């Protein structure tokens, strides 16, 4: 993962986009603190799909266990 200041990122944006498109994570800092990350489209799609995945609640998950006669109605 490469890290660049915002000033450098503005000046060399095309090069940073190229790095990101090749799979490298490019961190952009503002005042010395990480402010943004450039990533490839593929990495963004994987992240988007992972965030959209619906996961059951713990109570719903526990109900799927065989023989699990737990009273979890309070959840």
N, CA, C and O atoms as a Tripos MOL2 file, in Angstrom:
@<TRIPOS>MOLECULE
protein
  300   299    75     0     0
PROTEIN
NO_CHARGES

@<TRIPOS>ATOM
      1 N           0.8430   -1.1620    0.0000 N.3       1 UNK1
      2 CA          0.0000    0.0000    0.0000 C.3       1 UNK1
      3 C           0.8940    1.2320    0.0000 C.2       1 UNK1
      4 O           1.8000    1.3650    0.8230 O.2       1 UNK1
      5 N           0.6200    2.1210   -0.9330 N.am      2 UNK2
      6 CA          1.3680    3.3670   -1.0450 C.3       2 UNK2
      7 C           0.5870    4.4950   -0.3790 C.2       2 UNK2
      8 O          -0.6430    4.4810   -0.3540 O.2       2 UNK2
      9 N           1.3080    5.4600    0.1540 N.am      3 UNK3
     10 CA          0.6860    6.5990    0.8050 C.3       3 UNK3
     11 C           1.2430    7.8770    0.1940 C.2       3 UNK3
     12 O           2.4530    8.0320    0.0290 O.2       3 UNK3
     13 N           0.3180    8.8050   -0.1440 N.am      4 UNK4
     14 CA          0.6980   10.0670   -0.7570 C.3       4 UNK4
     15 C          -0.0910   11.1940   -0.1110 C.2       4 UNK4
     16 O          -1.2370   11.0170    0.3020 O.2       4 UNK4
     17 N           0.5450   12.3570   -0.0330 N.am      5 UNK5
     18 CA         -0.1660   13.5310    0.4720 C.3       5 UNK5
     19 C          -1.1510   13.9940   -0.5970 C.2       5 UNK5
     20 O          -1.0060   13.6570   -1.7720 O.2       5 UNK5
     21 N          -2.1340   14.7540   -0.1900 N.am      6 UNK6
     22 CA         -3.1310   15.2610   -1.1250 C.3       6 UNK6
     23 C          -2.4720   16.1160   -2.2050 C.2       6 UNK6
     24 O          -2.8660   16.0550   -3.3700 O.2       6 UNK6
     25 N          -1.4860   16.8990   -1.8320 N.am      7 UNK7
     26 CA         -0.7780   17.7450   -2.8080 C.3       7 UNK7
     27 C          -0.1300   16.9000   -3.8950 C.2       7 UNK7
     28 O          -0.2400   17.2170   -5.0790 O.2       7 UNK7
     29 N           0.5450   15.8220   -3.4960 N.am      8 UNK8
     30 CA          1.1930   14.9290   -4.4610 C.3       8 UNK8
     31 C           0.1400   14.1990   -5.2820 C.2       8 UNK8
     32 O           0.3020   14.0220   -6.4890 O.2       8 UNK8
     33 N          -0.9450   13.7730   -4.6280 N.am      9 UNK9
     34 CA         -2.0050   13.0480   -5.3260 C.3       9 UNK9
     35 C          -2.6290   13.9110   -6.4240 C.2       9 UNK9
     36 O          -2.9370   13.4140   -7.5080 O.2       9 UNK9
     37 N          -2.8150   15.2010   -6.1430 N.am     10 UNK10
     38 CA         -3.3580   16.1020   -7.1580 C.3      10 UNK10
     39 C          -2.4170   16.2070   -8.3540 C.2      10 UNK10
     40 O          -2.8550   16.1900   -9.5040 O.2      10 UNK10
     41 N          -1.1430   16.3140   -8.0750 N.am     11 UNK11
     42 CA         -0.1540   16.4850   -9.1380 C.3      11 UNK11
     43 C           0.0310   15.2130   -9.9650 C.2      11 UNK11
     44 O           0.2630   15.2910  -11.1710 O.2      11 UNK11
     45 N          -0.0680   14.0410   -9.3290 N.am     12 UNK12
     46 CA          0.2030   12.7690  -10.0080 C.3      12 UNK12
     47 C          -1.0140   11.8470  -10.0380 C.2      12 UNK12
     48 O          -0.8790   10.6280   -9.9370 O.2      12 UNK12
     49 N          -2.2040   12.4390  -10.1780 N.am     13 UNK13
     50 CA         -3.4290   11.6490  -10.0830 C.3      13 UNK13
     51 C          -3.4690   10.5050  -11.0850 C.2      13 UNK13
     52 O          -3.8700    9.3960  -10.7320 O.2      13 UNK13
     53 N          -3.0680   10.7480  -12.3110 N.am     14 UNK14
     54 CA         -3.0970    9.6950  -13.3390 C.3      14 UNK14
     55 C          -2.2370    8.5020  -12.9390 C.2      14 UNK14
     56 O          -2.6390    7.3540  -13.1290 O.2      14 UNK14
     57 N          -1.0700    8.7630  -12.3930 N.am     15 UNK15
     58 CA         -0.1840    7.6780  -11.9680 C.3      15 UNK15
     59 C          -0.7890    6.9030  -10.8070 C.2      15 UNK15
     60 O          -0.6440    5.6820  -10.7320 O.2      15 UNK15
     61 N          -1.4640    7.5990   -9.9040 N.am     16 UNK16
     62 CA         -2.0840    6.9220   -8.7600 C.3      16 UNK16
     63 C          -3.2670    6.0760   -9.1990 C.2      16 UNK16
     64 O          -3.4830    4.9870   -8.6660 O.2      16 UNK16
     65 N          -4.0280    6.5620  -10.1560 N.am     17 UNK17
     66 CA         -5.1340    5.7700  -10.6970 C.3      17 UNK17
     67 C          -4.5850    4.5160  -11.3670 C.2      17 UNK17
     68 O          -5.1790    3.4440  -11.2510 O.2      17 UNK17
     69 N          -3.4910    4.6330  -12.0470 N.am     18 UNK18
     70 CA         -2.8650    3.4640  -12.6850 C.3      18 UNK18
     71 C          -2.4370    2.4410  -11.6350 C.2      18 UNK18
     72 O          -2.6600    1.2440  -11.8120 O.2      18 UNK18
     73 N          -1.8260    2.9010  -10.5500 N.am     19 UNK19
     74 CA         -1.4280    1.9950   -9.4670 C.3      19 UNK19
     75 C          -2.6500    1.2710   -8.8990 C.2      19 UNK19
     76 O          -2.6190    0.0610   -8.6780 O.2      19 UNK19
     77 N          -3.7230    2.0280   -8.6680 N.am     20 UNK20
     78 CA         -4.9410    1.4270   -8.1150 C.3      20 UNK20
     79 C          -5.5460    0.4200   -9.0800 C.2      20 UNK20
     80 O          -6.0180   -0.6350   -8.6550 O.2      20 UNK20
     81 N          -5.5390    0.7250  -10.3580 N.am     21 UNK21
     82 CA         -6.1210   -0.1930  -11.3430 C.3      21 UNK21
     83 C          -5.3160   -1.4850  -11.4520 C.2      21 UNK21
     84 O          -5.8360   -2.5020  -11.9130 O.2      21 UNK21
     85 N          -4.0630   -1.4520  -11.0340 N.am     22 UNK22
     86 CA         -3.2230   -2.6590  -11.0370 C.3      22 UNK22
     87 C          -3.3590   -3.4480   -9.7400 C.2      22 UNK22
     88 O          -2.6640   -4.4440   -9.5410 O.2      22 UNK22
     89 N          -4.2550   -3.0040   -8.8540 N.am     23 UNK23
     90 CA         -4.5250   -3.7530   -7.6400 C.3      23 UNK23
     91 C          -3.8950   -3.2090   -6.3730 C.2      23 UNK23
     92 O          -4.0860   -3.7710   -5.2950 O.2      23 UNK23
     93 N          -3.1560   -2.1340   -6.4870 N.am     24 UNK24
     94 CA         -2.5110   -1.5600   -5.3030 C.3      24 UNK24
     95 C          -3.4820   -0.6240   -4.5830 C.2      24 UNK24
     96 O          -4.2440    0.1020   -5.2220 O.2      24 UNK24
     97 N          -3.4490   -0.6460   -3.2660 N.am     25 UNK25
     98 CA         -4.2280    0.2930   -2.4750 C.3      25 UNK25
     99 C          -3.3960    1.5590   -2.3250 C.2      25 UNK25
    100 O          -2.2490    1.5050   -1.8810 O.2      25 UNK25
    101 N          -3.9700    2.6890   -2.6920 N.am     26 UNK26
    102 CA         -3.2640    3.9670   -2.6350 C.3      26 UNK26
    103 C          -3.9610    4.8530   -1.5970 C.2      26 UNK26
    104 O          -5.1070    5.2590   -1.7890 O.2      26 UNK26
    105 N          -3.2720    5.1450   -0.5120 N.am     27 UNK27
    106 CA         -3.8280    5.9760    0.5480 C.3      27 UNK27
    107 C          -3.4430    7.4290    0.3090 C.2      27 UNK27
    108 O          -2.2900    7.7390    0.0090 O.2      27 UNK27
    109 N          -4.4240    8.3120    0.4440 N.am     28 UNK28
    110 CA         -4.1890    9.7450    0.2970 C.3      28 UNK28
    111 C          -4.3810   10.3790    1.6710 C.2      28 UNK28
    112 O          -5.3890   10.1600    2.3440 O.2      28 UNK28
    113 N          -3.3900   11.1660    2.0650 N.am     29 UNK29
    114 CA         -3.4370   11.7910    3.3900 C.3      29 UNK29
    115 C          -3.7240   13.2780    3.2750 C.2      29 UNK29
    116 O          -3.4100   13.9200    2.2730 O.2      29 UNK29
    117 N          -4.3250   13.8010    4.3230 N.am     30 UNK30
    118 CA         -4.5580   15.2470    4.4430 C.3      30 UNK30
    119 C          -4.0880   15.6340    5.8380 C.2      30 UNK30
    120 O          -4.5720   15.0930    6.8320 O.2      30 UNK30
    121 N          -3.1570   16.5590    5.9120 N.am     31 UNK31
    122 CA         -2.5750   16.9960    7.1850 C.3      31 UNK31
    123 C          -1.9890   15.8120    7.9590 C.2      31 UNK31
    124 O          -2.0660   15.7570    9.1870 O.2      31 UNK31
    125 N          -1.4010   14.8660    7.2180 N.am     32 UNK32
    126 CA         -0.7330   13.7370    7.8480 C.3      32 UNK32
    127 C          -1.6260   12.5940    8.2750 C.2      32 UNK32
    128 O          -1.1350   11.5930    8.7960 O.2      32 UNK32
    129 N          -2.9420   12.7190    8.0650 N.am     33 UNK33
    130 CA         -3.8800   11.6610    8.4530 C.3      33 UNK33
    131 C          -4.5410   11.0740    7.2100 C.2      33 UNK33
    132 O          -4.8680   11.8000    6.2720 O.2      33 UNK33
    133 N          -4.7350    9.7630    7.2090 N.am     34 UNK34
    134 CA         -5.3740    9.1060    6.0740 C.3      34 UNK34
    135 C          -6.7580    9.7030    5.8500 C.2      34 UNK34
    136 O          -7.5530    9.8090    6.7840 O.2      34 UNK34
    137 N          -7.0440   10.0940    4.6020 N.am     35 UNK35
    138 CA         -8.3210   10.7170    4.2760 C.3      35 UNK35
    139 C          -9.1150    9.9110    3.2610 C.2      35 UNK35
    140 O         -10.3450    9.9440    3.2700 O.2      35 UNK35
    141 N          -8.4240    9.1850    2.3830 N.am     36 UNK36
    142 CA         -9.1090    8.4250    1.3390 C.3      36 UNK36
    143 C          -8.1870    7.3270    0.8280 C.2      36 UNK36
    144 O          -6.9740    7.3530    1.0400 O.2      36 UNK36
    145 N          -8.8010    6.3580    0.1450 N.am     37 UNK37
    146 CA         -8.0330    5.2750   -0.4590 C.3      37 UNK37
    147 C          -8.5400    5.0770   -1.8760 C.2      37 UNK37
    148 O          -9.7490    5.0040   -2.0990 O.2      37 UNK37
    149 N          -7.6300    4.9910   -2.8310 N.am     38 UNK38
    150 CA         -7.9760    4.6370   -4.2020 C.3      38 UNK38
    151 C          -7.8010    3.1310   -4.3400 C.2      38 UNK38
    152 O          -6.7640    2.5800   -3.9700 O.2      38 UNK38
    153 N          -8.8290    2.4650   -4.8800 N.am     39 UNK39
    154 CA         -8.7460    1.0250   -5.1000 C.3      39 UNK39
    155 C          -9.2550    0.7130   -6.4980 C.2      39 UNK39
    156 O          -9.8760    1.5590   -7.1420 O.2      39 UNK39
    157 N          -8.9960   -0.4860   -6.9620 N.am     40 UNK40
    158 CA         -9.4510   -0.8940   -8.2840 C.3      40 UNK40
    159 C         -10.9620   -1.0840   -8.2910 C.2      40 UNK40
    160 O         -11.5840   -1.2180   -7.2370 O.2      40 UNK40
    161 N         -11.5400   -1.0930   -9.4740 N.am     41 UNK41
    162 CA        -12.9690   -1.3270   -9.6200 C.3      41 UNK41
    163 C         -13.3210   -2.7140   -9.0830 C.2      41 UNK41
    164 O         -14.3620   -2.8890   -8.4500 O.2      41 UNK41
    165 N         -12.4640   -3.6900   -9.3330 N.am     42 UNK42
    166 CA        -12.7170   -5.0520   -8.8630 C.3      42 UNK42
    167 C         -12.7990   -5.0990   -7.3350 C.2      42 UNK42
    168 O         -13.6890   -5.7430   -6.7780 O.2      42 UNK42
    169 N         -11.8760   -4.4220   -6.6640 N.am     43 UNK43
    170 CA        -11.8850   -4.3970   -5.2020 C.3      43 UNK43
    171 C         -13.1190   -3.6730   -4.6830 C.2      43 UNK43
    172 O         -13.6890   -4.0730   -3.6680 O.2      43 UNK43
    173 N         -13.5370   -2.6160   -5.3650 N.am     44 UNK44
    174 CA        -14.7330   -1.8820   -4.9600 C.3      44 UNK44
    175 C         -15.9750   -2.7480   -5.1110 C.2      44 UNK44
    176 O         -16.8530   -2.7120   -4.2490 O.2      44 UNK44
    177 N         -16.0700   -3.5300   -6.1920 N.am     45 UNK45
    178 CA        -17.2150   -4.4110   -6.4040 C.3      45 UNK45
    179 C         -17.2820   -5.4980   -5.3410 C.2      45 UNK45
    180 O         -18.3620   -5.8120   -4.8400 O.2      45 UNK45
    181 N         -16.1450   -6.0700   -4.9980 N.am     46 UNK46
    182 CA        -16.1010   -7.0930   -3.9500 C.3      46 UNK46
    183 C         -16.5810   -6.5020   -2.6310 C.2      46 UNK46
    184 O         -17.3560   -7.1290   -1.9080 O.2      46 UNK46
    185 N         -16.1260   -5.3100   -2.3240 N.am     47 UNK47
    186 CA        -16.5270   -4.6350   -1.0900 C.3      47 UNK47
    187 C         -18.0170   -4.3290   -1.0930 C.2      47 UNK47
    188 O         -18.7050   -4.5490   -0.0960 O.2      47 UNK47
    189 N         -18.5100   -3.8240   -2.2080 N.am     48 UNK48
    190 CA        -19.9310   -3.4950   -2.3140 C.3      48 UNK48
    191 C         -20.7930   -4.7310   -2.1080 C.2      48 UNK48
    192 O         -21.7830   -4.6780   -1.3790 O.2      48 UNK48
    193 N         -20.4320   -5.8380   -2.7390 N.am     49 UNK49
    194 CA        -21.1930   -7.0790   -2.5930 C.3      49 UNK49
    195 C         -21.1590   -7.5830   -1.1510 C.2      49 UNK49
    196 O         -22.1690   -8.0600   -0.6330 O.2      49 UNK49
    197 N         -20.0110   -7.4780   -0.5130 N.am     50 UNK50
    198 CA        -19.8960   -7.9290    0.8820 C.3      50 UNK50
    199 C         -20.7680   -7.0820    1.7990 C.2      50 UNK50
    200 O         -21.3750   -7.6060    2.7330 O.2      50 UNK50
    201 N         -20.8360   -5.7910    1.5450 N.am     51 UNK51
    202 CA        -21.6500   -4.9130    2.3800 C.3      51 UNK51
    203 C         -23.1440   -5.1170    2.1530 C.2      51 UNK51
    204 O         -23.9500   -4.8810    3.0530 O.2      51 UNK51
    205 N         -23.5140   -5.5570    0.9450 N.am     52 UNK52
    206 CA        -24.9270   -5.7740    0.6280 C.3      52 UNK52
    207 C         -25.4380   -7.1270    1.0920 C.2      52 UNK52
    208 O         -26.6490   -7.3390    1.1550 O.2      52 UNK52
    209 N         -24.5420   -8.0410    1.4170 N.am     53 UNK53
    210 CA        -24.9440   -9.3790    1.8180 C.3      53 UNK53
    211 C         -25.7630   -9.3120    3.0950 C.2      53 UNK53
    212 O         -25.3190   -8.7670    4.1060 O.2      53 UNK53
    213 N         -26.9390   -9.8600    3.0390 N.am     54 UNK54
    214 CA        -27.8060   -9.8760    4.2210 C.3      54 UNK54
    215 C         -27.3950  -11.0450    5.1060 C.2      54 UNK54
    216 O         -27.2940  -12.1850    4.6510 O.2      54 UNK54
    217 N         -27.1680  -10.7490    6.3380 N.am     55 UNK55
    218 CA        -26.7940  -11.7740    7.3010 C.3      55 UNK55
    219 C         -27.9140  -11.8950    8.3200 C.2      55 UNK55
    220 O         -28.4860  -10.8940    8.7510 O.2      55 UNK55
    221 N         -28.2270  -13.1360    8.7030 N.am     56 UNK56
    222 CA        -29.2990  -13.2990    9.6850 C.3      56 UNK56
    223 C         -28.8750  -12.7810   11.0470 C.2      56 UNK56
    224 O         -27.6860  -12.7080   11.3560 O.2      56 UNK56
    225 N         -29.8560  -12.4260   11.8500 N.am     57 UNK57
    226 CA        -29.5610  -12.0220   13.2210 C.3      57 UNK57
    227 C         -29.0550  -13.2360   13.9820 C.2      57 UNK57
    228 O         -29.2130  -14.3660   13.5220 O.2      57 UNK57
    229 N         -28.4600  -13.0180   15.1180 N.am     58 UNK58
    230 CA        -27.9760  -14.1300   15.9350 C.3      58 UNK58
    231 C         -29.1210  -15.0580   16.3120 C.2      58 UNK58
    232 O         -28.9650  -16.2790   16.2830 O.2      58 UNK58
    233 N         -30.2660  -14.4930   16.6640 N.am     59 UNK59
    234 CA        -31.4210  -15.3140   17.0430 C.3      59 UNK59
    235 C         -31.8720  -16.1870   15.8690 C.2      59 UNK59
    236 O         -32.1470  -17.3710   16.0600 O.2      59 UNK59
    237 N         -31.9530  -15.6310   14.6730 N.am     60 UNK60
    238 CA        -32.3510  -16.4010   13.5020 C.3      60 UNK60
    239 C         -31.3210  -17.4850   13.2000 C.2      60 UNK60
    240 O         -31.6870  -18.5990   12.8250 O.2      60 UNK60
    241 N         -30.0630  -17.1750   13.3570 N.am     61 UNK61
    242 CA        -29.0040  -18.1570   13.1280 C.3      61 UNK61
    243 C         -29.1120  -19.3100   14.1300 C.2      61 UNK61
    244 O         -28.9890  -20.4750   13.7500 O.2      61 UNK61
    245 N         -29.3390  -18.9950   15.3880 N.am     62 UNK62
    246 CA        -29.4530  -20.0380   16.4080 C.3      62 UNK62
    247 C         -30.6580  -20.9410   16.1670 C.2      62 UNK62
    248 O         -30.6220  -22.1240   16.5070 O.2      62 UNK62
    249 N         -31.7160  -20.3990   15.5900 N.am     63 UNK63
    250 CA        -32.9010  -21.2040   15.2870 C.3      63 UNK63
    251 C         -32.6290  -22.2620   14.2350 C.2      63 UNK63
    252 O         -33.3870  -23.2270   14.1360 O.2      63 UNK63
    253 N         -31.5720  -22.1150   13.4430 N.am     64 UNK64
    254 CA        -31.2690  -23.0810   12.3840 C.3      64 UNK64
    255 C         -30.5780  -24.3300   12.9100 C.2      64 UNK64
    256 O         -30.4760  -25.3170   12.1800 O.2      64 UNK64
    257 N         -30.1020  -24.3240   14.1430 N.am     65 UNK65
    258 CA        -29.4090  -25.4820   14.6960 C.3      65 UNK65
    259 C         -30.4000  -26.6210   14.9430 C.2      65 UNK65
    260 O         -31.4640  -26.4000   15.5220 O.2      65 UNK65
    261 N         -30.0600  -27.8380   14.5090 N.am     66 UNK66
    262 CA        -30.9620  -28.9670   14.7420 C.3      66 UNK66
    263 C         -31.0630  -29.2900   16.2340 C.2      66 UNK66
    264 O         -30.0670  -29.2880   16.9570 O.2      66 UNK66
    265 N         -32.2760  -29.5640   16.6660 N.am     67 UNK67
    266 CA        -32.4880  -29.9120   18.0650 C.3      67 UNK67
    267 C         -32.2990  -28.7560   19.0000 C.2      67 UNK67
    268 O         -32.2830  -28.9380   20.2170 O.2      67 UNK67
    269 N         -32.1600  -27.5920   18.4690 N.am     68 UNK68
    270 CA        -31.9350  -26.4230   19.3110 C.3      68 UNK68
    271 C         -33.2440  -25.8440   19.7870 C.2      68 UNK68
    272 O         -33.7350  -24.8680   19.2200 O.2      68 UNK68
    273 N         -33.8000  -26.4130   20.7880 N.am     69 UNK69
    274 CA        -35.0850  -25.9630   21.3360 C.3      69 UNK69
    275 C         -34.8330  -24.8540   22.3580 C.2      69 UNK69
    276 O         -35.2000  -24.9760   23.5270 O.2      69 UNK69
    277 N         -34.2240  -23.8060   21.9130 N.am     70 UNK70
    278 CA        -33.9250  -22.6880   22.7940 C.3      70 UNK70
    279 C         -35.0800  -21.6870   22.7530 C.2      70 UNK70
    280 O         -35.6620  -21.4350   21.6980 O.2      70 UNK70
    281 N         -35.3910  -21.1370   23.8870 N.am     71 UNK71
    282 CA        -36.3950  -20.0850   23.9270 C.3      71 UNK71
    283 C         -35.6720  -18.7590   23.7580 C.2      71 UNK71
    284 O         -35.1100  -18.2030   24.7010 O.2      71 UNK71
    285 N         -35.7080  -18.2700   22.5140 N.am     72 UNK72
    286 CA        -35.0140  -17.0160   22.2250 C.3      72 UNK72
    287 C         -36.0140  -15.9680   21.7540 C.2      72 UNK72
    288 O         -35.6690  -15.0620   20.9950 O.2      72 UNK72
    289 N         -37.2330  -16.0970   22.2040 N.am     73 UNK73
    290 CA        -38.2920  -15.1800   21.7610 C.3      73 UNK73
    291 C         -38.0540  -13.7480   22.2500 C.2      73 UNK73
    292 O         -38.5850  -12.8000   21.6700 O.2      73 UNK73
    293 N         -37.2750  -13.5880   23.2920 N.am     74 UNK74
    294 CA        -37.0140  -12.2350   23.7930 C.3      74 UNK74
    295 C         -36.1540  -11.4340   22.8410 C.2      74 UNK74
    296 O         -36.1400  -10.2060   22.9250 O.2      74 UNK74
    297 N         -35.4420  -12.0770   21.9460 N.am     75 UNK75
    298 CA        -34.5630  -11.3700   21.0300 C.3      75 UNK75
    299 C         -35.3850  -10.7840   19.9380 C.2      75 UNK75
    300 O         -34.8470  -10.1360   19.0400 O.2      75 UNK75
@<TRIPOS>BOND
     1     1     2 1
     2     2     3 1
     3     3     4 2
     4     3     5 am
     5     5     6 1
     6     6     7 1
     7     7     8 2
     8     7     9 am
     9     9    10 1
    10    10    11 1
    11    11    12 2
    12    11    13 am
    13    13    14 1
    14    14    15 1
    15    15    16 2
    16    15    17 am
    17    17    18 1
    18    18    19 1
    19    19    20 2
    20    19    21 am
    21    21    22 1
    22    22    23 1
    23    23    24 2
    24    23    25 am
    25    25    26 1
    26    26    27 1
    27    27    28 2
    28    27    29 am
    29    29    30 1
    30    30    31 1
    31    31    32 2
    32    31    33 am
    33    33    34 1
    34    34    35 1
    35    35    36 2
    36    35    37 am
    37    37    38 1
    38    38    39 1
    39    39    40 2
    40    39    41 am
    41    41    42 1
    42    42    43 1
    43    43    44 2
    44    43    45 am
    45    45    46 1
    46    46    47 1
    47    47    48 2
    48    47    49 am
    49    49    50 1
    50    50    51 1
    51    51    52 2
    52    51    53 am
    53    53    54 1
    54    54    55 1
    55    55    56 2
    56    55    57 am
    57    57    58 1
    58    58    59 1
    59    59    60 2
    60    59    61 am
    61    61    62 1
    62    62    63 1
    63    63    64 2
    64    63    65 am
    65    65    66 1
    66    66    67 1
    67    67    68 2
    68    67    69 am
    69    69    70 1
    70    70    71 1
    71    71    72 2
    72    71    73 am
    73    73    74 1
    74    74    75 1
    75    75    76 2
    76    75    77 am
    77    77    78 1
    78    78    79 1
    79    79    80 2
    80    79    81 am
    81    81    82 1
    82    82    83 1
    83    83    84 2
    84    83    85 am
    85    85    86 1
    86    86    87 1
    87    87    88 2
    88    87    89 am
    89    89    90 1
    90    90    91 1
    91    91    92 2
    92    91    93 am
    93    93    94 1
    94    94    95 1
    95    95    96 2
    96    95    97 am
    97    97    98 1
    98    98    99 1
    99    99   100 2
   100    99   101 am
   101   101   102 1
   102   102   103 1
   103   103   104 2
   104   103   105 am
   105   105   106 1
   106   106   107 1
   107   107   108 2
   108   107   109 am
   109   109   110 1
   110   110   111 1
   111   111   112 2
   112   111   113 am
   113   113   114 1
   114   114   115 1
   115   115   116 2
   116   115   117 am
   117   117   118 1
   118   118   119 1
   119   119   120 2
   120   119   121 am
   121   121   122 1
   122   122   123 1
   123   123   124 2
   124   123   125 am
   125   125   126 1
   126   126   127 1
   127   127   128 2
   128   127   129 am
   129   129   130 1
   130   130   131 1
   131   131   132 2
   132   131   133 am
   133   133   134 1
   134   134   135 1
   135   135   136 2
   136   135   137 am
   137   137   138 1
   138   138   139 1
   139   139   140 2
   140   139   141 am
   141   141   142 1
   142   142   143 1
   143   143   144 2
   144   143   145 am
   145   145   146 1
   146   146   147 1
   147   147   148 2
   148   147   149 am
   149   149   150 1
   150   150   151 1
   151   151   152 2
   152   151   153 am
   153   153   154 1
   154   154   155 1
   155   155   156 2
   156   155   157 am
   157   157   158 1
   158   158   159 1
   159   159   160 2
   160   159   161 am
   161   161   162 1
   162   162   163 1
   163   163   164 2
   164   163   165 am
   165   165   166 1
   166   166   167 1
   167   167   168 2
   168   167   169 am
   169   169   170 1
   170   170   171 1
   171   171   172 2
   172   171   173 am
   173   173   174 1
   174   174   175 1
   175   175   176 2
   176   175   177 am
   177   177   178 1
   178   178   179 1
   179   179   180 2
   180   179   181 am
   181   181   182 1
   182   182   183 1
   183   183   184 2
   184   183   185 am
   185   185   186 1
   186   186   187 1
   187   187   188 2
   188   187   189 am
   189   189   190 1
   190   190   191 1
   191   191   192 2
   192   191   193 am
   193   193   194 1
   194   194   195 1
   195   195   196 2
   196   195   197 am
   197   197   198 1
   198   198   199 1
   199   199   200 2
   200   199   201 am
   201   201   202 1
   202   202   203 1
   203   203   204 2
   204   203   205 am
   205   205   206 1
   206   206   207 1
   207   207   208 2
   208   207   209 am
   209   209   210 1
   210   210   211 1
   211   211   212 2
   212   211   213 am
   213   213   214 1
   214   214   215 1
   215   215   216 2
   216   215   217 am
   217   217   218 1
   218   218   219 1
   219   219   220 2
   220   219   221 am
   221   221   222 1
   222   222   223 1
   223   223   224 2
   224   223   225 am
   225   225   226 1
   226   226   227 1
   227   227   228 2
   228   227   229 am
   229   229   230 1
   230   230   231 1
   231   231   232 2
   232   231   233 am
   233   233   234 1
   234   234   235 1
   235   235   236 2
   236   235   237 am
   237   237   238 1
   238   238   239 1
   239   239   240 2
   240   239   241 am
   241   241   242 1
   242   242   243 1
   243   243   244 2
   244   243   245 am
   245   245   246 1
   246   246   247 1
   247   247   248 2
   248   247   249 am
   249   249   250 1
   250   250   251 1
   251   251   252 2
   252   251   253 am
   253   253   254 1
   254   254   255 1
   255   255   256 2
   256   255   257 am
   257   257   258 1
   258   258   259 1
   259   259   260 2
   260   259   261 am
   261   261   262 1
   262   262   263 1
   263   263   264 2
   264   263   265 am
   265   265   266 1
   266   266   267 1
   267   267   268 2
   268   267   269 am
   269   269   270 1
   270   270   271 1
   271   271   272 2
   272   271   273 am
   273   273   274 1
   274   274   275 1
   275   275   276 2
   276   275   277 am
   277   277   278 1
   278   278   279 1
   279   279   280 2
   280   279   281 am
   281   281   282 1
   282   282   283 1
   283   283   284 2
   284   283   285 am
   285   285   286 1
   286   286   287 1
   287   287   288 2
   288   287   289 am
   289   289   290 1
   290   290   291 1
   291   291   292 2
   292   291   293 am
   293   293   294 1
   294   294   295 1
   295   295   296 2
   296   295   297 am
   297   297   298 1
   298   298   299 1
   299   299   300 2
@<TRIPOS>SUBSTRUCTURE
     1 UNK1         2 RESIDUE 1 A UNK
     2 UNK2         6 RESIDUE 1 A UNK
     3 UNK3        10 RESIDUE 1 A UNK
     4 UNK4        14 RESIDUE 1 A UNK
     5 UNK5        18 RESIDUE 1 A UNK
     6 UNK6        22 RESIDUE 1 A UNK
     7 UNK7        26 RESIDUE 1 A UNK
     8 UNK8        30 RESIDUE 1 A UNK
     9 UNK9        34 RESIDUE 1 A UNK
    10 UNK10       38 RESIDUE 1 A UNK
    11 UNK11       42 RESIDUE 1 A UNK
    12 UNK12       46 RESIDUE 1 A UNK
    13 UNK13       50 RESIDUE 1 A UNK
    14 UNK14       54 RESIDUE 1 A UNK
    15 UNK15       58 RESIDUE 1 A UNK
    16 UNK16       62 RESIDUE 1 A UNK
    17 UNK17       66 RESIDUE 1 A UNK
    18 UNK18       70 RESIDUE 1 A UNK
    19 UNK19       74 RESIDUE 1 A UNK
    20 UNK20       78 RESIDUE 1 A UNK
    21 UNK21       82 RESIDUE 1 A UNK
    22 UNK22       86 RESIDUE 1 A UNK
    23 UNK23       90 RESIDUE 1 A UNK
    24 UNK24       94 RESIDUE 1 A UNK
    25 UNK25       98 RESIDUE 1 A UNK
    26 UNK26      102 RESIDUE 1 A UNK
    27 UNK27      106 RESIDUE 1 A UNK
    28 UNK28      110 RESIDUE 1 A UNK
    29 UNK29      114 RESIDUE 1 A UNK
    30 UNK30      118 RESIDUE 1 A UNK
    31 UNK31      122 RESIDUE 1 A UNK
    32 UNK32      126 RESIDUE 1 A UNK
    33 UNK33      130 RESIDUE 1 A UNK
    34 UNK34      134 RESIDUE 1 A UNK
    35 UNK35      138 RESIDUE 1 A UNK
    36 UNK36      142 RESIDUE 1 A UNK
    37 UNK37      146 RESIDUE 1 A UNK
    38 UNK38      150 RESIDUE 1 A UNK
    39 UNK39      154 RESIDUE 1 A UNK
    40 UNK40      158 RESIDUE 1 A UNK
    41 UNK41      162 RESIDUE 1 A UNK
    42 UNK42      166 RESIDUE 1 A UNK
    43 UNK43      170 RESIDUE 1 A UNK
    44 UNK44      174 RESIDUE 1 A UNK
    45 UNK45      178 RESIDUE 1 A UNK
    46 UNK46      182 RESIDUE 1 A UNK
    47 UNK47      186 RESIDUE 1 A UNK
    48 UNK48      190 RESIDUE 1 A UNK
    49 UNK49      194 RESIDUE 1 A UNK
    50 UNK50      198 RESIDUE 1 A UNK
    51 UNK51      202 RESIDUE 1 A UNK
    52 UNK52      206 RESIDUE 1 A UNK
    53 UNK53      210 RESIDUE 1 A UNK
    54 UNK54      214 RESIDUE 1 A UNK
    55 UNK55      218 RESIDUE 1 A UNK
    56 UNK56      222 RESIDUE 1 A UNK
    57 UNK57      226 RESIDUE 1 A UNK
    58 UNK58      230 RESIDUE 1 A UNK
    59 UNK59      234 RESIDUE 1 A UNK
    60 UNK60      238 RESIDUE 1 A UNK
    61 UNK61      242 RESIDUE 1 A UNK
    62 UNK62      246 RESIDUE 1 A UNK
    63 UNK63      250 RESIDUE 1 A UNK
    64 UNK64      254 RESIDUE 1 A UNK
    65 UNK65      258 RESIDUE 1 A UNK
    66 UNK66      262 RESIDUE 1 A UNK
    67 UNK67      266 RESIDUE 1 A UNK
    68 UNK68      270 RESIDUE 1 A UNK
    69 UNK69      274 RESIDUE 1 A UNK
    70 UNK70      278 RESIDUE 1 A UNK
    71 UNK71      282 RESIDUE 1 A UNK
    72 UNK72      286 RESIDUE 1 A UNK
    73 UNK73      290 RESIDUE 1 A UNK
    74 UNK74      294 RESIDUE 1 A UNK
    75 UNK75      298 RESIDUE 1 A UNK
